[in-house]
Amino acid sequence: MTDNKKRIAVVTGANRGIGFEVCKELAQNDIDVILTSRDENMGKAAAQQLKEEGSVRYHQLDVTDTASIGRLKKFIEEECVRCDILVNNAGIFPDADDASEPSFPSIFDTKIETMRKAMETNVYGAMLLCQALVLVMKKSNYGRVVNLSSGMGQLTYVNGCYPAYRVSKTSINALTRIMSEELKEFNILVNSMCPGWVKTDMGGRGATRELPEGADTAIWLATLPDDGPRGKFFRDRKEFEW
């Protein structure tokens, strides 16, 4: 059973990259972290690596599987009692599967299945987790939801190519606005953030940012005071255009 005085955070897709760094830094801030991942072996290994940083536990989670989400919710209700922070970090970048070398993936070549894959993980998974865990947050009238988005989802400066990823990130921004509006009577703050181009498996070797830079805004949003912003899009702790 968890110490009820400590904040409880759930981080999805956290066995590596930005999610792993978020778990690390939240644990260092004396927050009880539940590190989740689809692959159980990789997730357990990641949690083990963070054992010296603070309280980090592992729970298997496939964000595209409603039964898996249900098991996580049951675990939280029975073992943790509360859920204070949800970082929707799990995401995929499936567009490359439809690319015709040396061209970038075009909307005119993109398979509908590629669009579905992006939406199921990047959007529907986050929505289903919010549907499950915001109910737990409401019981204590406290919550911080951080949705990992991207500048590639900005409508203001949207470009061509990579349509599945772009549409999914634009959609997560829309969900952020909708959820924030519906939660305005509660002390549950929902925001989106862009980590920038970070050196992860998804970001690739050419990325310009280190993991702490990519995770910084997520940590800030996950620990906002009660009068903090809600329903906004951020990068480097500054409001970002939709």
C-alpha positions as CSV (number, residue, x, y, z in Angstrom):
1,M,0.0,0.0,0.0
2,T,1.3,3.5,-0.9
3,D,1.9,6.3,1.5
4,N,-1.2,8.4,1.0
5,K,0.7,11.6,1.8
6,K,2.8,11.4,-1.3
7,R,1.7,12.3,-4.8
8,I,1.1,9.4,-7.2
9,A,2.1,9.8,-10.8
10,V,1.5,7.5,-13.8
11,V,3.8,7.8,-16.8
12,T,3.0,5.9,-20.0
13,G,5.5,4.6,-22.5
14,A,8.2,5.1,-19.9
15,N,10.7,2.3,-20.3
16,R,13.0,4.7,-22.3
17,G,13.4,8.2,-23.7
18,I,11.4,11.1,-22.4
19,G,9.0,9.0,-20.4
20,F,12.0,7.4,-18.5
21,E,13.5,10.8,-17.8
22,V,10.1,12.1,-16.5
23,C,9.9,9.1,-14.1
24,K,13.4,9.8,-12.9
25,E,12.8,13.5,-12.2
26,L,9.4,13.0,-10.6
27,A,10.9,10.4,-8.3
28,Q,13.6,12.8,-7.4
29,N,10.9,15.3,-6.4
30,D,9.6,12.8,-3.8
31,I,6.6,11.6,-6.0
32,D,5.6,8.0,-6.0
33,V,5.9,7.0,-9.7
34,I,4.2,4.2,-11.5
35,L,6.3,3.5,-14.6
36,T,4.3,1.8,-17.3
37,S,5.2,0.2,-20.7
38,R,3.8,-2.3,-23.1
39,D,6.8,-4.6,-22.9
40,E,6.9,-6.0,-19.3
41,N,10.6,-7.0,-19.4
42,M,11.8,-3.7,-20.6
43,G,9.6,-1.8,-18.2
44,K,10.7,-3.8,-15.2
45,A,14.4,-3.3,-16.2
46,A,13.7,0.5,-16.5
47,A,12.1,0.7,-13.0
48,Q,15.1,-1.2,-11.6
49,Q,17.5,1.3,-13.1
50,L,15.6,4.1,-11.2
51,K,15.5,2.4,-7.8
52,E,18.1,4.8,-6.4
53,E,16.2,7.9,-7.5
54,G,13.1,7.4,-5.3
55,S,9.9,5.5,-5.3
56,V,9.4,3.9,-8.7
57,R,7.2,0.9,-9.4
58,Y,6.3,-0.9,-12.6
59,H,3.0,-1.8,-14.0
60,Q,2.4,-3.2,-17.5
61,L,0.2,-1.1,-19.7
62,D,-0.8,-1.2,-23.4
63,V,-2.6,2.0,-24.0
64,T,-4.4,0.5,-27.0
65,D,-5.9,-2.3,-24.8
66,T,-9.0,-1.3,-22.7
67,A,-8.5,-4.4,-20.5
68,S,-4.9,-3.4,-19.8
69,I,-6.1,0.1,-18.9
70,G,-8.8,-1.5,-16.6
71,R,-6.1,-3.5,-14.8
72,L,-4.0,-0.4,-14.2
73,K,-7.0,1.5,-12.8
74,K,-7.9,-1.4,-10.5
75,F,-4.3,-1.5,-9.3
76,I,-4.3,2.2,-8.5
77,E,-7.6,2.1,-6.7
78,E,-6.6,-0.9,-4.6
79,E,-2.9,-0.3,-4.0
80,C,-2.5,3.4,-4.3
81,V,-5.9,4.7,-3.4
82,R,-5.3,7.9,-5.4
83,C,-3.8,9.2,-8.6
84,D,-2.5,12.7,-8.8
85,I,-0.5,13.0,-12.0
86,L,-0.9,11.4,-15.4
87,V,1.7,11.9,-18.1
88,N,0.5,10.7,-21.4
89,N,3.8,10.1,-23.0
90,A,3.3,6.8,-25.0
91,G,3.4,7.5,-28.7
92,I,4.4,6.2,-32.0
93,F,5.7,7.7,-35.3
94,P,4.3,5.2,-37.9
95,D,4.6,7.4,-41.1
96,A,8.0,6.1,-42.1
97,D,6.3,2.8,-42.9
98,D,4.6,4.5,-45.9
99,A,7.6,6.5,-47.2
100,S,8.8,6.0,-50.7
101,E,12.6,6.6,-50.5
102,P,13.9,9.1,-50.8
103,S,10.6,11.0,-50.4
104,F,9.1,12.1,-47.2
105,P,5.8,10.3,-46.3
106,S,3.0,12.0,-48.2
107,I,-0.7,12.2,-47.4
108,F,-1.3,10.9,-50.9
109,D,0.7,7.7,-50.1
110,T,-0.4,7.2,-46.6
111,K,-2.4,4.0,-45.8
112,I,-5.5,4.4,-43.7
113,E,-4.1,1.7,-41.4
114,T,-1.1,4.0,-40.7
115,M,-3.5,6.7,-39.7
116,R,-5.4,4.3,-37.4
117,K,-2.2,3.1,-35.7
118,A,-1.2,6.7,-34.9
119,M,-4.7,7.6,-33.6
120,E,-5.1,4.5,-31.5
121,T,-1.8,5.0,-29.6
122,N,-1.3,8.7,-29.6
123,V,-4.9,9.9,-29.1
124,Y,-7.4,7.1,-28.2
125,G,-5.0,5.6,-25.6
126,A,-4.6,9.0,-23.9
127,M,-8.3,9.6,-24.0
128,L,-9.1,6.2,-22.5
129,L,-6.5,6.7,-19.7
130,C,-8.0,10.0,-18.9
131,Q,-11.5,8.5,-18.8
132,A,-10.3,5.9,-16.3
133,L,-7.9,8.0,-14.1
134,V,-9.6,11.4,-14.0
135,L,-12.4,9.6,-12.1
136,V,-9.8,8.7,-9.5
137,M,-8.5,12.3,-9.4
138,K,-11.9,13.7,-8.9
139,K,-12.3,11.8,-5.6
140,S,-9.5,14.0,-4.1
141,N,-10.2,17.0,-6.2
142,Y,-6.6,17.1,-7.4
143,G,-5.0,16.2,-10.7
144,R,-2.4,17.2,-13.2
145,V,-2.6,15.7,-16.8
146,V,0.2,16.3,-19.2
147,N,-0.3,15.3,-22.8
148,L,2.8,14.9,-24.9
149,S,2.2,16.7,-28.2
150,S,4.5,18.2,-30.8
151,G,5.1,21.3,-32.9
152,M,4.4,19.0,-35.9
153,G,0.7,19.1,-34.7
154,Q,0.5,22.9,-34.7
155,L,-2.3,24.1,-37.1
156,T,-0.7,27.6,-37.2
157,Y,2.4,26.3,-39.0
158,V,1.4,22.9,-40.3
159,N,3.4,21.6,-43.2
160,G,3.1,18.7,-45.5
161,C,4.3,15.1,-45.0
162,Y,4.1,12.8,-41.9
163,P,0.2,13.1,-41.9
164,A,-0.5,10.3,-39.4
165,Y,1.8,11.8,-36.7
166,R,0.7,15.4,-37.4
167,V,-3.0,14.6,-37.3
168,S,-2.6,12.6,-34.1
169,K,-0.8,15.4,-32.3
170,T,-3.3,18.0,-33.5
171,S,-6.0,15.7,-32.1
172,I,-4.3,15.4,-28.7
173,N,-4.2,19.2,-28.5
174,A,-8.0,19.2,-29.2
175,L,-8.6,16.7,-26.5
176,T,-6.6,18.8,-24.1
177,R,-8.9,21.8,-24.7
178,I,-12.0,19.7,-24.4
179,M,-11.0,17.9,-21.2
180,S,-9.8,21.1,-19.6
181,E,-13.1,22.8,-20.3
182,E,-15.1,19.9,-18.8
183,L,-12.8,19.9,-15.7
184,K,-12.9,23.6,-15.0
185,E,-14.9,23.1,-11.8
186,F,-12.2,20.7,-10.5
187,N,-8.6,21.2,-9.3
188,I,-7.5,19.1,-12.3
189,L,-5.2,20.9,-14.7
190,V,-4.9,19.5,-18.2
191,N,-2.2,20.8,-20.6
192,S,-0.3,19.8,-23.7
193,M,3.4,20.3,-24.3
194,C,6.0,20.0,-27.1
195,P,9.3,18.6,-25.9
196,G,11.2,19.7,-29.0
197,W,13.5,17.6,-31.1
198,V,14.9,15.2,-28.5
199,K,17.6,12.6,-28.8
200,T,15.4,9.5,-28.4
201,D,14.8,6.4,-30.6
202,M,12.0,8.4,-32.2
203,G,13.9,11.7,-32.5
204,G,16.9,10.0,-34.1
205,R,20.6,10.9,-34.1
206,G,20.2,14.3,-35.6
207,A,18.1,15.6,-32.7
208,T,19.3,18.7,-30.9
209,R,18.0,18.3,-27.4
210,E,19.0,16.1,-24.5
211,L,16.5,14.2,-22.4
212,P,16.4,16.6,-19.5
213,E,15.5,19.5,-21.9
214,G,12.7,17.4,-23.4
215,A,11.3,16.4,-20.0
216,D,11.6,19.8,-18.3
217,T,8.2,21.2,-19.3
218,A,6.4,18.0,-18.5
219,I,7.8,18.0,-15.0
220,W,6.8,21.7,-14.6
221,L,3.2,20.9,-15.8
222,A,3.0,17.8,-13.6
223,T,3.8,19.8,-10.5
224,L,1.8,23.0,-11.1
225,P,0.3,24.9,-8.2
226,D,-3.5,25.1,-7.9
227,D,-3.6,28.4,-9.7
228,G,-1.5,27.2,-12.6
229,P,-2.5,27.3,-16.3
230,R,-5.0,24.9,-17.8
231,G,-6.0,24.0,-21.3
232,K,-2.8,25.4,-22.8
233,F,0.0,24.3,-25.1
234,F,3.6,24.8,-23.9
235,R,7.2,24.5,-25.0
236,D,10.1,25.4,-22.7
237,R,7.5,26.5,-20.1
238,K,6.2,29.2,-22.4
239,E,2.8,29.1,-24.1
240,F,3.0,27.8,-27.6
241,E,0.6,28.5,-30.5
242,W,-2.0,25.9,-31.4
